[in-house]
């Protein structure tokens, strides 16, 4: 069952998320000696990363991955890696050897192929459900249309082979059209997902996500028993959240 936390405002969402992220990583490292987290872009995740960097988290043994990336270079203002670098990676002095960025500049297909290979090589596979690499934690935002990572409503990527790890996207409805994304299977294989939502523009998407699973709302397809949703009062105003 989905764990749902409502906070008074966006700052409280980020603070709560930072605490939950730290707790998950500490537990994973204690159990397996290391932890693997995938980051997303966006304003609310970015503030969460800033609070993590300002805290006293121990980043030894923590491997940082990405849920998706635009097909741009790492210095491009639209790069998710750049956001993570400026808000977390540099501030927390996380060694580059522990950071695995999606190489968007290679294009969607080659970038996805290389990232899938790196994940398969470095992340322990889940024993059930297709044997995909099992990340310990994925941090996600949600779009007003219910998309997560670069998995958009009705997109062919939602119907990818269940063994797919990483996918190239060439027709994103949001610019830029070319992207790289973890597959839905990878998100479902993660040991835990945290989804963050703030503002009234996300209220309808959150309400739809908590309804019946549908390819029209990709967030509704996440594995609910492993999902924690943290949102502010405005994002909880869609009518089905309490």
Buried (B, 14 or more C-beta within 10 A) or exposed (E): EBBBBBBEEBBBBBBBBBBBBBEBBBBBBEEEEBBBBBBBBBBBBBBBBBBBBEEEBEBEBBBBBBBBBBBBEBEBEBBBBBBBBBBBBEBBEBEEEBBBBBBBBBBBBEBBBBBBEBBBEEBEBBEEEBEBBBBBBBBBBBBBBBBBBBBBBBBEBBEBEBEBBBBBBEEBEEEEEBBBBBBBBBBBBBBBBBBBBBBBEBBBBBBBBBEEEBBEBBBBBBBBEBBBBBBBBBBBBBEEBE
